[in-house]
């Protein structure tokens, strides 16, 4: 219980303390220093994510970091076990990244500001036109050399193993025609959600070999891609058991 109280206290204090620096960086970003300020914002978020893991005593094993493309847009496609997945990716993706967040998070204080600052895009799945505009923003970001995260299961698996992928969730990746890096995340559900208490645990993140979407047939690209990525992640998870 003490670790849980400490973790929530640390999250609130650290996010509140760093928020003004994030907004200052966004101010200069708006003035035209986009590339440098995007990196500054990412470094702030990365430092926060790594400090949080240190604060709760979790150790991370990283594999396949050499598979992360440099100097071009990329889409990370990850299994989604728990809330801590985003923290893991912020800490170890080694490049600025954004992600698609459900619109409900827009109304969570502090969290909404940081999602916006690190490049998150809020999506309204109940409105097709708005959802498509959000996806187009993500596509433009990838095509301009940025990175985006996709969780194709649609929601957290909460210890149930790898859930079926929604082929439509890969539209961001197929439209951008950028390299896709399947990412296997393990242990984040155990950090808090499993027992509703924060605990020290071992975390693993594996970056698999990138898949070139442009090399896949355009006719059934989404289905082929969905099956391929699912198989890669499932094989890695099964090999751990």
ZADO-1210 file (C-alpha; in nm, 4 decimals, padded with zeros to 6 digits):
<atoms>
<atom x="00.0000" y="00.0000" z="00.0000" code="UNK" pos="1"/>
<atom x="00.2876" y="00.2376" z="00.0802" code="UNK" pos="2"/>
<atom x="00.4355" y="00.1850" z="-00.2677" code="UNK" pos="3"/>
<atom x="00.0947" y="00.2546" z="-00.4260" code="UNK" pos="4"/>
<atom x="00.0532" y="00.5826" z="-00.2362" code="UNK" pos="5"/>
<atom x="00.4109" y="00.6811" z="-00.3208" code="UNK" pos="6"/>
<atom x="00.3637" y="00.5986" z="-00.6909" code="UNK" pos="7"/>
<atom x="00.0460" y="00.8056" z="-00.7277" code="UNK" pos="8"/>
<atom x="00.2028" y="01.0920" z="-00.5329" code="UNK" pos="9"/>
<atom x="00.5109" y="01.0798" z="-00.7546" code="UNK" pos="10"/>
<atom x="00.3047" y="01.0764" z="-01.0757" code="UNK" pos="11"/>
<atom x="00.0997" y="01.3788" z="-00.9684" code="UNK" pos="12"/>
<atom x="00.3949" y="01.5842" z="-00.8425" code="UNK" pos="13"/>
<atom x="00.6282" y="01.5019" z="-01.1318" code="UNK" pos="14"/>
<atom x="00.3677" y="01.5642" z="-01.4024" code="UNK" pos="15"/>
<atom x="00.2657" y="01.8932" z="-01.2407" code="UNK" pos="16"/>
<atom x="00.6282" y="02.0054" z="-01.2073" code="UNK" pos="17"/>
<atom x="00.7210" y="01.9225" z="-01.5688" code="UNK" pos="18"/>
<atom x="00.4043" y="02.0544" z="-01.7319" code="UNK" pos="19"/>
<atom x="00.5181" y="02.4216" z="-01.7541" code="UNK" pos="20"/>
<atom x="00.8402" y="02.3123" z="-01.9287" code="UNK" pos="21"/>
<atom x="00.6313" y="02.1189" z="-02.1785" code="UNK" pos="22"/>
<atom x="00.4163" y="02.4216" z="-02.2555" code="UNK" pos="23"/>
<atom x="00.7234" y="02.6442" z="-02.2930" code="UNK" pos="24"/>
<atom x="00.8588" y="02.3962" z="-02.5474" code="UNK" pos="25"/>
<atom x="00.5228" y="02.3997" z="-02.7288" code="UNK" pos="26"/>
<atom x="00.5387" y="02.7809" z="-02.7417" code="UNK" pos="27"/>
<atom x="00.8708" y="02.7677" z="-02.9250" code="UNK" pos="28"/>
<atom x="00.7332" y="02.4842" z="-03.1375" code="UNK" pos="29"/>
<atom x="00.4531" y="02.7178" z="-03.2509" code="UNK" pos="30"/>
<atom x="00.7138" y="02.9817" z="-03.3362" code="UNK" pos="31"/>
<atom x="00.8683" y="02.7461" z="-03.5908" code="UNK" pos="32"/>
<atom x="01.1269" y="02.5452" z="-03.3957" code="UNK" pos="33"/>
<atom x="00.9282" y="02.2294" z="-03.4608" code="UNK" pos="34"/>
<atom x="01.1962" y="01.9646" z="-03.5013" code="UNK" pos="35"/>
<atom x="01.4092" y="02.0697" z="-03.2050" code="UNK" pos="36"/>
<atom x="01.1130" y="02.1324" z="-02.9720" code="UNK" pos="37"/>
<atom x="00.9492" y="01.8002" z="-03.0592" code="UNK" pos="38"/>
<atom x="01.2741" y="01.6351" z="-02.9499" code="UNK" pos="39"/>
<atom x="01.2847" y="01.8434" z="-02.6304" code="UNK" pos="40"/>
<atom x="00.9280" y="01.7452" z="-02.5418" code="UNK" pos="41"/>
<atom x="01.0070" y="01.3811" z="-02.6098" code="UNK" pos="42"/>
<atom x="01.3187" y="01.3939" z="-02.3903" code="UNK" pos="43"/>
<atom x="01.1134" y="01.5419" z="-02.1063" code="UNK" pos="44"/>
<atom x="00.8526" y="01.2656" z="-02.1428" code="UNK" pos="45"/>
<atom x="01.1207" y="00.9987" z="-02.1765" code="UNK" pos="46"/>
<atom x="01.2972" y="01.1193" z="-01.8619" code="UNK" pos="47"/>
<atom x="00.9685" y="01.1218" z="-01.6731" code="UNK" pos="48"/>
<atom x="00.8807" y="00.7678" z="-01.7850" code="UNK" pos="49"/>
<atom x="01.2194" y="00.6308" z="-01.6862" code="UNK" pos="50"/>
<atom x="01.2123" y="00.8089" z="-01.3515" code="UNK" pos="51"/>
<atom x="00.8696" y="00.6605" z="-01.2793" code="UNK" pos="52"/>
<atom x="01.0029" y="00.3099" z="-01.3336" code="UNK" pos="53"/>
<atom x="01.2902" y="00.3837" z="-01.0996" code="UNK" pos="54"/>
<atom x="01.0490" y="00.5277" z="-00.8430" code="UNK" pos="55"/>
<atom x="00.8471" y="00.2059" z="-00.8273" code="UNK" pos="56"/>
<atom x="01.1504" y="-00.0203" z="-00.8554" code="UNK" pos="57"/>
<atom x="01.0585" y="-00.1998" z="-01.1778" code="UNK" pos="58"/>
<atom x="01.3372" y="-00.3385" z="-01.3946" code="UNK" pos="59"/>
<atom x="01.3112" y="-00.3424" z="-01.7739" code="UNK" pos="60"/>
<atom x="01.4672" y="-00.5865" z="-02.0194" code="UNK" pos="61"/>
<atom x="01.4940" y="-00.4469" z="-02.3725" code="UNK" pos="62"/>
<atom x="01.5457" y="-00.6584" z="-02.6839" code="UNK" pos="63"/>
<atom x="01.5777" y="-00.5707" z="-03.0534" code="UNK" pos="64"/>
<atom x="01.6458" y="-00.1998" z="-03.0179" code="UNK" pos="65"/>
<atom x="01.8495" y="-00.2206" z="-03.3387" code="UNK" pos="66"/>
<atom x="01.5224" y="-00.2891" z="-03.5247" code="UNK" pos="67"/>
<atom x="01.3930" y="00.0654" z="-03.4687" code="UNK" pos="68"/>
<atom x="01.4237" y="00.2579" z="-03.7999" code="UNK" pos="69"/>
<atom x="01.6067" y="00.5892" z="-03.7961" code="UNK" pos="70"/>
<atom x="01.5509" y="00.8941" z="-04.0125" code="UNK" pos="71"/>
<atom x="01.2077" y="00.7938" z="-04.1440" code="UNK" pos="72"/>
<atom x="00.8490" y="00.7617" z="-04.0303" code="UNK" pos="73"/>
<atom x="00.7574" y="00.4478" z="-03.8398" code="UNK" pos="74"/>
<atom x="00.4529" y="00.2829" z="-03.6900" code="UNK" pos="75"/>
<atom x="00.4925" y="00.0742" z="-03.3734" code="UNK" pos="76"/>
<atom x="00.2228" y="-00.1942" z="-03.3439" code="UNK" pos="77"/>
<atom x="00.2035" y="-00.3291" z="-02.9885" code="UNK" pos="78"/>
<atom x="00.0051" y="-00.5740" z="-02.7817" code="UNK" pos="79"/>
<atom x="-00.1856" y="-00.3877" z="-02.5104" code="UNK" pos="80"/>
<atom x="-00.1668" y="-00.5450" z="-02.1654" code="UNK" pos="81"/>
<atom x="-00.2138" y="-00.2459" z="-01.9352" code="UNK" pos="82"/>
<atom x="-00.1922" y="00.1277" z="-01.8740" code="UNK" pos="83"/>
<atom x="00.1834" y="00.1079" z="-01.8241" code="UNK" pos="84"/>
<atom x="00.2390" y="00.0160" z="-02.1923" code="UNK" pos="85"/>
<atom x="00.2571" y="00.3834" z="-02.2902" code="UNK" pos="86"/>
<atom x="00.5109" y="00.4512" z="-02.0143" code="UNK" pos="87"/>
<atom x="00.7257" y="00.1651" z="-02.1450" code="UNK" pos="88"/>
<atom x="00.7126" y="00.2977" z="-02.5000" code="UNK" pos="89"/>
<atom x="00.7882" y="00.6560" z="-02.3966" code="UNK" pos="90"/>
<atom x="01.0884" y="00.5345" z="-02.2010" code="UNK" pos="91"/>
<atom x="01.2400" y="00.3037" z="-02.4622" code="UNK" pos="92"/>
<atom x="01.1175" y="00.3769" z="-02.8170" code="UNK" pos="93"/>
<atom x="01.4321" y="00.5925" z="-02.8608" code="UNK" pos="94"/>
<atom x="01.2506" y="00.8475" z="-03.0772" code="UNK" pos="95"/>
<atom x="00.9579" y="01.0913" z="-03.0513" code="UNK" pos="96"/>
<atom x="00.6269" y="00.9066" z="-03.0728" code="UNK" pos="97"/>
<atom x="00.2577" y="00.9825" z="-03.0626" code="UNK" pos="98"/>
<atom x="-00.0431" y="00.7601" z="-03.0181" code="UNK" pos="99"/>
<atom x="-00.4181" y="00.7464" z="-03.0649" code="UNK" pos="100"/>
<atom x="-00.6048" y="00.8007" z="-02.7374" code="UNK" pos="101"/>
<atom x="-00.9748" y="00.7543" z="-02.6716" code="UNK" pos="102"/>
<atom x="-01.1637" y="01.0835" z="-02.6436" code="UNK" pos="103"/>
<atom x="-01.2597" y="01.0141" z="-02.2789" code="UNK" pos="104"/>
<atom x="-00.9002" y="01.0862" z="-02.1744" code="UNK" pos="105"/>
<atom x="-00.9487" y="01.4406" z="-02.2994" code="UNK" pos="106"/>
<atom x="-01.1372" y="01.5074" z="-01.9735" code="UNK" pos="107"/>
<atom x="-00.8727" y="01.3692" z="-01.7341" code="UNK" pos="108"/>
<atom x="-00.6708" y="01.6581" z="-01.5819" code="UNK" pos="109"/>
<atom x="-00.2919" y="01.6484" z="-01.6288" code="UNK" pos="110"/>
<atom x="-00.3171" y="01.3304" z="-01.8350" code="UNK" pos="111"/>
<atom x="-00.4959" y="01.5160" z="-02.1162" code="UNK" pos="112"/>
<atom x="-00.2294" y="01.7886" z="-02.1227" code="UNK" pos="113"/>
<atom x="00.0559" y="01.5388" z="-02.1420" code="UNK" pos="114"/>
<atom x="-00.1122" y="01.3320" z="-02.4124" code="UNK" pos="115"/>
<atom x="-00.1396" y="01.6500" z="-02.6163" code="UNK" pos="116"/>
<atom x="00.2204" y="01.7527" z="-02.5473" code="UNK" pos="117"/>
<atom x="00.3801" y="01.4210" z="-02.6444" code="UNK" pos="118"/>
<atom x="00.1841" y="01.4102" z="-02.9694" code="UNK" pos="119"/>
<atom x="-00.1188" y="01.2045" z="-02.8759" code="UNK" pos="120"/>
<atom x="-00.4327" y="01.2349" z="-03.0886" code="UNK" pos="121"/>
<atom x="-00.7777" y="01.2029" z="-02.9344" code="UNK" pos="122"/>
<atom x="-01.0194" y="00.9943" z="-03.1401" code="UNK" pos="123"/>
<atom x="-01.3985" y="00.9895" z="-03.1321" code="UNK" pos="124"/>
<atom x="-01.4857" y="00.6420" z="-03.2565" code="UNK" pos="125"/>
<atom x="-01.8568" y="00.7225" z="-03.2473" code="UNK" pos="126"/>
<atom x="-01.8110" y="00.9819" z="-03.5227" code="UNK" pos="127"/>
<atom x="-01.6677" y="00.8338" z="-03.8429" code="UNK" pos="128"/>
<atom x="-01.5768" y="01.1689" z="-04.0012" code="UNK" pos="129"/>
<atom x="-01.3969" y="01.2938" z="-03.6907" code="UNK" pos="130"/>
<atom x="-01.2195" y="00.9592" z="-03.6459" code="UNK" pos="131"/>
<atom x="-01.1001" y="00.9680" z="-04.0068" code="UNK" pos="132"/>
<atom x="-00.9646" y="01.3219" z="-03.9621" code="UNK" pos="133"/>
<atom x="-00.7723" y="01.2039" z="-03.6557" code="UNK" pos="134"/>
<atom x="-00.6248" y="00.9122" z="-03.8493" code="UNK" pos="135"/>
<atom x="-00.5232" y="01.1470" z="-04.1315" code="UNK" pos="136"/>
<atom x="-00.3346" y="01.3619" z="-03.8795" code="UNK" pos="137"/>
<atom x="-00.1450" y="01.0517" z="-03.7669" code="UNK" pos="138"/>
<atom x="-00.0705" y="00.9557" z="-04.1290" code="UNK" pos="139"/>
<atom x="00.0716" y="01.3030" z="-04.1997" code="UNK" pos="140"/>
<atom x="00.2884" y="01.2804" z="-03.8898" code="UNK" pos="141"/>
<atom x="00.4342" y="00.9463" z="-03.9982" code="UNK" pos="142"/>
<atom x="00.4901" y="01.0653" z="-04.3563" code="UNK" pos="143"/>
<atom x="00.6763" y="01.3684" z="-04.2224" code="UNK" pos="144"/>
<atom x="00.9174" y="01.1349" z="-04.0414" code="UNK" pos="145"/>
<atom x="00.7441" y="01.0931" z="-03.7058" code="UNK" pos="146"/>
<atom x="00.6474" y="00.7842" z="-03.5087" code="UNK" pos="147"/>
<atom x="00.3057" y="00.6595" z="-03.3987" code="UNK" pos="148"/>
<atom x="00.1896" y="00.3713" z="-03.1775" code="UNK" pos="149"/>
<atom x="-00.1052" y="00.1441" z="-03.2577" code="UNK" pos="150"/>
<atom x="-00.2729" y="-00.1026" z="-03.0222" code="UNK" pos="151"/>
<atom x="-00.4706" y="-00.3211" z="-03.2676" code="UNK" pos="152"/>
<atom x="-00.6463" y="-00.5222" z="-02.9957" code="UNK" pos="153"/>
<atom x="-00.8617" y="-00.2162" z="-02.9367" code="UNK" pos="154"/>
<atom x="-00.8406" y="-00.2298" z="-02.5571" code="UNK" pos="155"/>
<atom x="-00.6241" y="-00.3680" z="-02.2783" code="UNK" pos="156"/>
<atom x="-00.6100" y="-00.7479" z="-02.2535" code="UNK" pos="157"/>
<atom x="-00.5789" y="-00.7365" z="-01.8713" code="UNK" pos="158"/>
<atom x="-00.3903" y="-01.0650" z="-01.8427" code="UNK" pos="159"/>
<atom x="-00.6107" y="-01.2565" z="-02.0887" code="UNK" pos="160"/>
<atom x="-00.3316" y="-01.3097" z="-02.3399" code="UNK" pos="161"/>
<atom x="-00.3184" y="-01.1683" z="-02.6904" code="UNK" pos="162"/>
<atom x="-00.6659" y="-01.0680" z="-02.8087" code="UNK" pos="163"/>
<atom x="-00.7788" y="-01.0705" z="-03.1744" code="UNK" pos="164"/>
<atom x="-00.6658" y="-00.7746" z="-03.3827" code="UNK" pos="165"/>
<atom x="-00.9067" y="-00.5348" z="-03.5484" code="UNK" pos="166"/>
<atom x="-00.7881" y="-00.5067" z="-03.9097" code="UNK" pos="167"/>
<atom x="-00.9307" y="-00.1552" z="-03.9342" code="UNK" pos="168"/>
<atom x="-00.6978" y="-00.0372" z="-03.6584" code="UNK" pos="169"/>
<atom x="-00.4028" y="-00.0753" z="-03.8969" code="UNK" pos="170"/>
<atom x="-00.5433" y="00.1824" z="-04.1382" code="UNK" pos="171"/>
<atom x="-00.3017" y="00.4375" z="-03.9961" code="UNK" pos="172"/>
<atom x="-00.0082" y="00.2149" z="-04.0893" code="UNK" pos="173"/>
<atom x="-00.1318" y="00.1091" z="-04.4336" code="UNK" pos="174"/>
<atom x="-00.2219" y="00.4638" z="-04.5378" code="UNK" pos="175"/>
<atom x="00.1190" y="00.5950" z="-04.4322" code="UNK" pos="176"/>
<atom x="00.3004" y="00.3062" z="-04.6090" code="UNK" pos="177"/>
<atom x="00.5770" y="00.3377" z="-04.3521" code="UNK" pos="178"/>
<atom x="00.7798" y="00.0599" z="-04.1867" code="UNK" pos="179"/>
<atom x="00.5919" y="-00.1211" z="-03.9119" code="UNK" pos="180"/>
<atom x="00.7750" y="-00.2479" z="-03.6045" code="UNK" pos="181"/>
<atom x="00.5819" y="-00.5148" z="-03.4109" code="UNK" pos="182"/>
<atom x="00.6446" y="-00.4612" z="-03.0390" code="UNK" pos="183"/>
<atom x="00.5934" y="-00.7189" z="-02.7640" code="UNK" pos="184"/>
<atom x="00.5183" y="-00.5701" z="-02.4209" code="UNK" pos="185"/>
<atom x="00.5184" y="-00.7889" z="-02.1111" code="UNK" pos="186"/>
<atom x="00.4535" y="-00.7215" z="-01.7448" code="UNK" pos="187"/>
<atom x="00.2767" y="-00.3854" z="-01.7529" code="UNK" pos="188"/>
<atom x="-00.0542" y="-00.5335" z="-01.6370" code="UNK" pos="189"/>
<atom x="00.1202" y="-00.6589" z="-01.3231" code="UNK" pos="190"/>
<atom x="00.2461" y="-00.3125" z="-01.2263" code="UNK" pos="191"/>
<atom x="-00.0911" y="-00.1979" z="-01.0949" code="UNK" pos="192"/>
<atom x="-00.4045" y="-00.3374" z="-01.2589" code="UNK" pos="193"/>
<atom x="-00.3637" y="-00.7021" z="-01.1630" code="UNK" pos="194"/>
<atom x="-00.4073" y="-00.6408" z="-00.7896" code="UNK" pos="195"/>
<atom x="-00.5128" y="-00.2733" z="-00.7898" code="UNK" pos="196"/>
<atom x="-00.1870" y="-00.1991" z="-00.6088" code="UNK" pos="197"/>
<atom x="00.1458" y="-00.0836" z="-00.7432" code="UNK" pos="198"/>
<atom x="00.4193" y="-00.3431" z="-00.7113" code="UNK" pos="199"/>
<atom x="00.7738" y="-00.3967" z="-00.8301" code="UNK" pos="200"/>
<atom x="00.7788" y="-00.6276" z="-01.1291" code="UNK" pos="201"/>
<atom x="00.9931" y="-00.7301" z="-01.4236" code="UNK" pos="202"/>
<atom x="00.9032" y="-00.5647" z="-01.7516" code="UNK" pos="203"/>
<atom x="01.0055" y="-00.6766" z="-02.1004" code="UNK" pos="204"/>
<atom x="00.9914" y="-00.4923" z="-02.4302" code="UNK" pos="205"/>
<atom x="01.0912" y="-00.6518" z="-02.7598" code="UNK" pos="206"/>
<atom x="01.1196" y="-00.4608" z="-03.0869" code="UNK" pos="207"/>
<atom x="01.0797" y="-00.7109" z="-03.3712" code="UNK" pos="208"/>
<atom x="01.2115" y="-00.6787" z="-03.7263" code="UNK" pos="209"/>
<atom x="01.0326" y="-00.4057" z="-03.9239" code="UNK" pos="210"/>
<atom x="00.7761" y="-00.4954" z="-04.1873" code="UNK" pos="211"/>
<atom x="00.7652" y="-00.2892" z="-04.5070" code="UNK" pos="212"/>
<atom x="00.3982" y="-00.2232" z="-04.5893" code="UNK" pos="213"/>
<atom x="00.4814" y="-00.1006" z="-04.9396" code="UNK" pos="214"/>
<atom x="00.6024" y="-00.4541" z="-05.0234" code="UNK" pos="215"/>
<atom x="00.2625" y="-00.6106" z="-04.9473" code="UNK" pos="216"/>
<atom x="-00.0126" y="-00.6490" z="-05.2122" code="UNK" pos="217"/>
<atom x="-00.2488" y="-00.3505" z="-05.2012" code="UNK" pos="218"/>
<atom x="-00.5638" y="-00.5593" z="-05.2596" code="UNK" pos="219"/>
<atom x="-00.5654" y="-00.7377" z="-04.9223" code="UNK" pos="220"/>
<atom x="-00.2889" y="-00.5461" z="-04.7465" code="UNK" pos="221"/>
<atom x="-00.4766" y="-00.4892" z="-04.4190" code="UNK" pos="222"/>
<atom x="-00.5675" y="-00.8568" z="-04.3760" code="UNK" pos="223"/>
<atom x="-00.2201" y="-00.9857" z="-04.4675" code="UNK" pos="224"/>
<atom x="-00.0567" y="-00.7283" z="-04.2417" code="UNK" pos="225"/>
<atom x="-00.2919" y="-00.7995" z="-03.9534" code="UNK" pos="226"/>
<atom x="-00.2217" y="-01.1750" z="-03.9692" code="UNK" pos="227"/>
<atom x="00.1531" y="-01.1246" z="-04.0052" code="UNK" pos="228"/>
<atom x="00.1900" y="-00.8893" z="-03.7097" code="UNK" pos="229"/>
<atom x="-00.0381" y="-01.1005" z="-03.4919" code="UNK" pos="230"/>
<atom x="00.1736" y="-01.4102" z="-03.5653" code="UNK" pos="231"/>
<atom x="00.4995" y="-01.2309" z="-03.4841" code="UNK" pos="232"/>
<atom x="00.3744" y="-01.1010" z="-03.1479" code="UNK" pos="233"/>
<atom x="00.1971" y="-01.4262" z="-03.0563" code="UNK" pos="234"/>
<atom x="00.5097" y="-01.6305" z="-03.1293" code="UNK" pos="235"/>
<atom x="00.7223" y="-01.4079" z="-02.9051" code="UNK" pos="236"/>
<atom x="00.4701" y="-01.4221" z="-02.6205" code="UNK" pos="237"/>
<atom x="00.4327" y="-01.8015" z="-02.6469" code="UNK" pos="238"/>
<atom x="00.8101" y="-01.8491" z="-02.6406" code="UNK" pos="239"/>
<atom x="00.8228" y="-01.6796" z="-02.2982" code="UNK" pos="240"/>
<atom x="00.5818" y="-01.9270" z="-02.1400" code="UNK" pos="241"/>
</atoms>
